[in-house]
């Protein structure tokens, strides 16, 4: 486990959950990580217990299809429910931090019902929205402003922050987030199509069309189509293919995101956003470097004279011998 000794610079005050700041945001983050792991485990468990197959069907003399044979439909709605709870807790991390900042040291916001993590489109909208956060100290308000997508030249609708917000709203007010299975691989094994020779060589190559869009896993759905413009195909009936599915998230605007990539990205970015709000950019970068360090390492972030974030890393070794029976040499290996 990497160790860090992150010291705040004078112009970057540091908040510590459970010490000088509420631990509500950290609890929500931990809950989100727990739910994400549960979701991954349930999908893996179903994939291991259910052999998803497809059987061969002759479409016409030039085309065959592998169509899904499903023993039991996957519990996609249950998985979508867990995903919604995960995203809700991640979105709640940001609101919990802002509420803690608005009530820091006993402060009382004028309009508590409007205290939230805002995601704005531009400086003008920020200036308007920030009026509801008048009790947040200026240094933390600036950290919140620097997280706005437009500060980095990103349109709000294209940002991960906004996507997280939209999916949370969708799950809370409009129904389950649409989660579907997509086919990642179709294993046909030693497939023999027994092709009759074509009259000409041109156009004789096989064309494979795999179902890439999210599909309902049910009997008869096409997984793979094989065509030849010139050859006649005579495959053995009853041949089977193995299917490897993957879970996808579909937003209300039709965009599809592979679950593993999307969930891993939004969890790591939420950790970064939380660290930036709590300790500033230097602290957040030091925390990230510390988590990625393989050995026991002290990591410290600071701002130099020009205001640029700098990172100091120092590996260290514990030379204190461990107790053991006489004559026994004890060695310690660092875990990866």
Secondary structure per residue as TSV (DSSP state, phi and psi in degrees):
chain	resnum	aa	ss	phi	psi
A	1	X	-	360.0	126.4
A	2	X	-	-72.2	144.4
A	3	X	-	-110.7	148.7
A	4	X	-	-133.9	150.0
A	5	X	-	-129.4	72.8
A	6	X	-	-83.6	114.2
A	7	X	-	-107.0	127.5
A	8	X	-	-69.6	142.2
A	9	X	-	-77.3	163.0
A	10	X	T	-56.0	-32.5
A	11	X	T	-93.8	9.6
A	12	X	S	-131.0	79.7
A	13	X	-	-62.4	147.1
A	14	X	-	-115.8	131.6
A	15	X	-	-102.8	138.8
A	16	X	-	-118.8	121.1
A	17	X	B	-61.2	131.1
A	18	X	T	80.1	-4.1
A	19	X	T	-114.3	-65.7
A	20	X	T	-120.0	16.8
A	21	X	B	-155.9	157.1
A	22	X	-	-61.7	147.6
A	23	X	S	-99.5	12.2
A	24	X	H	-60.8	-42.8
A	25	X	H	-65.9	-41.9
A	26	X	H	-63.9	-37.0
A	27	X	H	-65.2	-41.5
A	28	X	H	-66.5	-38.3
A	29	X	H	-64.3	-45.2
A	30	X	H	-61.5	-38.6
A	31	X	H	-64.2	-40.8
A	32	X	H	-63.9	-42.5
A	33	X	H	-63.4	-41.3
A	34	X	H	-60.0	-45.8
A	35	X	H	-66.6	-38.2
A	36	X	H	-62.6	-42.2
A	37	X	H	-65.8	-38.1
A	38	X	H	-63.1	-42.5
A	39	X	H	-62.7	-47.2
A	40	X	H	-59.4	-41.9
A	41	X	H	-64.0	-40.8
A	42	X	H	-67.4	-39.8
A	43	X	H	-66.4	-42.8
A	44	X	H	-63.5	-39.8
A	45	X	H	-63.7	-43.9
A	46	X	H	-64.6	-43.1
A	47	X	H	-63.0	-35.3
A	48	X	H	-74.8	-30.5
A	49	X	H	-91.6	-19.9
A	50	X	-	-112.8	114.5
A	51	X	-	-81.6	108.0
A	52	X	-	-88.6	119.7
A	53	X	E	-124.1	165.1
A	54	X	E	-140.2	138.5
A	55	X	E	-109.0	153.6
A	56	X	E	-82.1	136.8
A	57	X	E	-131.7	140.2
A	58	X	E	-86.0	120.3
A	59	X	E	-84.9	-52.6
A	60	X	E	-155.2	-172.1
A	61	X	T	-66.7	-16.9
A	62	X	T	-110.7	2.9
A	63	X	E	-147.4	142.9
A	64	X	E	-132.0	158.0
A	65	X	E	-133.7	144.6
A	66	X	E	-98.1	122.0
A	67	X	E	-116.0	142.0
A	68	X	E	-63.8	137.3
A	69	X	E	-116.6	107.4
A	70	X	-	-108.7	121.0
A	71	X	S	-72.5	-41.2
A	72	X	S	-149.4	136.7
A	73	X	-	-68.0	142.7
A	74	X	-	-68.2	148.8
A	75	X	-	-78.9	64.1
A	76	X	H	-62.0	-39.1
A	77	X	H	-63.5	-38.4
A	78	X	H	-65.0	-42.2
A	79	X	H	-64.4	-40.2
A	80	X	H	-63.0	-35.4
A	81	X	H	-64.2	-44.5
A	82	X	H	-65.4	-39.6
A	83	X	H	-61.0	-43.5
A	84	X	H	-60.7	-41.6
A	85	X	H	-64.5	-37.6
A	86	X	H	-62.1	-49.6
A	87	X	H	-67.1	-34.8
A	88	X	H	-63.1	-40.6
A	89	X	H	-69.1	-36.6
A	90	X	H	-65.4	-42.5
A	91	X	H	-65.8	-35.8
A	92	X	H	-67.1	-24.6
A	93	X	H	-56.0	-46.5
A	94	X	H	-69.6	-41.5
A	95	X	H	-66.1	-36.7
A	96	X	H	-65.3	-39.2
A	97	X	H	-63.9	-46.4
A	98	X	H	-64.0	-39.4
A	99	X	H	-63.4	-41.3
A	100	X	H	-62.3	-38.1
A	101	X	H	-69.7	-37.3
A	102	X	H	-70.8	-20.4
A	103	X	T	-115.8	18.8
A	104	X	G	-62.8	135.1
A	105	X	G	56.9	34.2
A	106	X	G	83.7	9.3
A	107	X	-	-64.3	150.8
A	108	X	-	-125.6	112.1
A	109	X	-	-65.9	147.3
A	110	X	T	-67.9	-39.7
A	111	X	T	-123.4	80.5
A	112	X	G	-60.0	-29.0
A	113	X	G	-69.2	-13.8
A	114	X	G	-108.8	8.4
A	115	X	-	-80.6	116.3
A	116	X	S	-162.6	166.1
A	117	X	-	-77.7	108.8
A	118	X	-	-89.7	147.7
A	119	X	-	-124.9	106.6
A	120	X	-	-105.1	168.0
A	121	X	S	-96.2	-24.2
A	122	X	S	-163.9	178.7
A	123	X	H	-62.5	-40.1
A	124	X	H	-62.9	-43.1
A	125	X	H	-67.6	-36.9
A	126	X	H	-59.8	-46.6
A	127	X	H	-59.3	-33.4
A	128	X	H	-75.6	-46.9
A	129	X	H	-68.5	-33.4
A	130	X	G	-70.1	-11.6
A	131	X	G	-62.5	-26.5
A	132	X	G	-79.0	-5.3
A	133	X	G	-115.4	36.1
A	134	X	T	-65.4	-20.6
A	135	X	T	-87.9	-4.7
A	136	X	S	-78.8	126.4
A	137	X	-	-55.2	147.5
A	138	X	H	-57.6	-39.1
A	139	X	H	-64.5	-36.3
A	140	X	H	-79.8	-30.5
A	141	X	H	-64.7	-37.1
A	142	X	H	-67.4	-37.1
A	143	X	H	-63.0	-40.2
A	144	X	H	-64.3	-40.3
A	145	X	H	-63.7	-38.6
A	146	X	H	-69.2	-14.6
A	147	X	T	-85.9	-9.1
A	148	X	S	-66.3	134.7
A	149	X	G	-55.0	-38.9
A	150	X	G	-66.7	-21.5
A	151	X	G	-62.2	-34.0
A	152	X	G	-96.3	12.6
A	153	X	T	76.6	21.8
A	154	X	-	-106.6	132.1
A	155	X	-	-65.1	141.4
A	156	X	G	-54.3	-43.4
A	157	X	G	-66.8	-17.4
A	158	X	G	-98.7	2.1
A	159	X	S	-92.5	153.0
A	160	X	H	-67.0	-33.1
A	161	X	H	-57.3	-47.7
A	162	X	H	-69.0	-37.3
A	163	X	H	-62.6	-43.9
A	164	X	H	-59.6	-44.0
A	165	X	H	-62.2	-46.0
A	166	X	H	-63.9	-43.2
A	167	X	H	-66.7	-35.6
A	168	X	H	-64.9	-45.2
A	169	X	H	-62.8	-42.6
A	170	X	H	-59.5	-44.7
A	171	X	H	-69.0	-37.6
A	172	X	H	-75.8	-36.8
A	173	X	H	-116.9	-15.7
A	174	X	T	-123.1	-5.9
A	175	X	-	125.7	-178.0
A	176	X	-	-62.7	142.9
A	177	X	-	-61.2	136.8
A	178	X	E	-73.9	111.9
A	179	X	E	-117.4	131.5
A	180	X	E	-137.0	160.8
A	181	X	E	-90.7	140.3
A	182	X	E	-122.4	151.9
A	183	X	E	-87.3	124.2
A	184	X	E	-93.1	-38.7
A	185	X	E	-144.6	147.1
A	186	X	E	-124.4	113.1
A	187	X	E	-97.3	109.2
A	188	X	-	-91.2	-8.0
A	189	X	-	65.3	-145.8
A	190	X	S	-86.6	78.9
A	191	X	-	-83.5	125.4
A	192	X	-	-118.2	111.6
A	193	X	-	-89.2	-6.7
A	194	X	-	48.1	57.9
A	195	X	-	-73.6	131.6
A	196	X	B	-77.2	144.9
A	197	X	-	-58.6	144.0
A	198	X	-	-83.9	155.7
A	199	X	S	-70.1	-32.8
A	200	X	S	-127.4	157.8
A	201	X	S	-80.4	-25.4
A	202	X	T	-68.4	139.4
A	203	X	T	71.2	20.6
A	204	X	-	-92.8	-4.7
A	205	X	S	-67.4	146.7
A	206	X	E	-76.4	145.2
A	207	X	E	-115.4	125.4
A	208	X	E	-107.4	129.8
A	209	X	E	-123.2	106.5
A	210	X	E	-95.9	142.0
A	211	X	-	-72.8	106.4
A	212	X	-	-100.8	-24.4
A	213	X	S	-71.8	154.2
A	214	X	-	-55.6	137.2
A	215	X	B	-130.9	157.6
A	216	X	-	-80.5	125.1
A	217	X	-	-80.2	95.0
A	218	X	-	-149.0	162.8
A	219	X	T	-57.9	137.1
A	220	X	T	90.7	-8.0
A	221	X	-	-73.5	132.1
A	222	X	E	-69.2	128.6
A	223	X	E	-103.5	-37.5
A	224	X	E	-150.4	135.4
A	225	X	E	-120.8	136.5
A	226	X	E	-122.5	127.7
A	227	X	E	-131.3	153.1
A	228	X	E	-137.1	128.5
A	229	X	S	-69.4	-25.3
A	230	X	S	-121.9	-32.9
A	231	X	-	-80.5	147.5
A	232	X	B	-93.7	130.5
A	233	X	-	-101.7	134.2
A	234	X	-	-134.1	69.0
A	235	X	-	-74.7	160.4
A	236	X	-	-70.1	129.5
A	237	X	T	-67.5	149.4
A	238	X	T	86.6	2.9
A	239	X	-	-66.0	143.8
A	240	X	E	-117.3	150.5
A	241	X	E	-122.5	148.4
A	242	X	E	-96.2	139.1
A	243	X	E	-112.8	137.7
A	244	X	E	-113.4	109.4
A	245	X	E	-91.4	160.3
A	246	X	E	-135.0	148.4
A	247	X	E	-91.7	133.6
A	248	X	E	-122.6	151.2
A	249	X	E	-104.4	132.8
A	250	X	E	-118.9	119.9
A	251	X	-	-80.3	170.5
A	252	X	T	-71.1	-12.4
A	253	X	T	-97.0	10.1
A	254	X	S	92.2	-5.5
A	255	X	-	-72.9	142.1
A	256	X	E	-113.1	138.6
A	257	X	E	-131.5	128.8
A	258	X	E	-66.3	128.4
A	259	X	H	-55.6	-50.7
A	260	X	H	-58.2	-44.3
A	261	X	H	-70.3	-44.7
A	262	X	H	-65.7	-49.0
A	263	X	H	-67.0	-41.8
A	264	X	H	-61.8	-40.0
A	265	X	H	-67.1	-45.0
A	266	X	H	-71.4	-30.8
A	267	X	H	-68.5	-46.2
A	268	X	H	-67.4	-37.0
A	269	X	H	-70.4	-36.9
A	270	X	H	-62.2	-39.5
A	271	X	H	-59.6	-42.4
A	272	X	H	-64.3	-45.3
A	273	X	H	-61.9	-41.9
A	274	X	H	-62.2	-45.3
A	275	X	H	-64.7	-37.9
A	276	X	H	-66.6	-38.5
A	277	X	H	-68.7	-36.4
A	278	X	H	-79.0	-35.5
A	279	X	H	-136.6	-1.7
A	280	X	H	94.2	175.7
A	281	X	H	-65.7	-41.5
A	282	X	H	-64.3	-43.8
A	283	X	H	-62.2	-44.0
A	284	X	H	-63.3	-41.7
A	285	X	H	-67.5	-38.4
A	286	X	H	-64.3	-40.7
A	287	X	H	-61.4	-42.3
A	288	X	H	-64.2	-45.1
A	289	X	H	-62.9	-38.8
A	290	X	H	-64.6	-41.8
A	291	X	H	-66.6	-27.9
A	292	X	H	-89.3	-8.8
A	293	X	-	-72.5	132.9
A	294	X	S	-78.5	-35.2
A	295	X	S	-106.4	-172.9
A	296	X	S	-73.2	113.5
A	297	X	E	-139.2	137.8
A	298	X	E	-94.4	125.6
A	299	X	E	-122.8	132.0
A	300	X	E	-134.9	134.8
A	301	X	E	-111.0	144.2
A	302	X	E	-153.8	166.1
A	303	X	E	-103.8	128.8
A	304	X	-	-80.2	-173.0
A	305	X	T	-61.4	-27.9
A	306	X	T	-88.9	-0.2
A	307	X	S	87.9	6.0
A	308	X	-	-82.1	141.7
A	309	X	E	-73.0	129.9
A	310	X	E	-123.6	150.9
A	311	X	E	-126.0	131.4
A	312	X	E	-109.8	130.2
A	313	X	E	-126.6	134.1
A	314	X	E	-139.1	116.3
A	315	X	E	-80.2	144.9
A	316	X	-	-138.7	161.0
A	317	X	-	-127.6	133.6
A	318	X	-	-85.5	110.2
A	319	X	-	-94.9	4.7
A	320	X	-	-73.0	119.4
A	321	X	-	-67.2	143.7
A	322	X	-	-83.9	144.6
A	323	X	-	-68.2	148.1
A	324	X	-	-166.2	168.7
A	325	X	S	-58.4	149.8
A	326	X	T	-55.5	136.5
A	327	X	T	82.7	-1.0
A	328	X	-	-99.2	124.7
A	329	X	-	-88.8	124.6
A	330	X	-	-106.1	129.4
A	331	X	-	-122.8	152.5
A	332	X	-	-122.9	126.1
A	333	X	-	-105.2	134.7
A	334	X	-	-72.6	134.2
A	335	X	-	-73.2	144.6
A	336	X	-	-67.9	360.0
